[in-house]
């Protein structure tokens, strides 16, 4: 995958999570508390950080947004 495609995918993921948060009417701070993660870690995960911990955090985020 090219760098440009990776950047586009990260931007789309970030946008989808932000929309989900707006629909649920919760903030990133509230989300972090709900999933038991730190605010900075949640922010990195939302921005598209690719380390394994961020991936696990995104899975937790998706579960909250699917409820």
Secondary structure as UniProt FT lines:
FT   HELIX           3..24
FT   HELIX           28..35
FT   HELIX           39..47
FT   HELIX           52..66
//
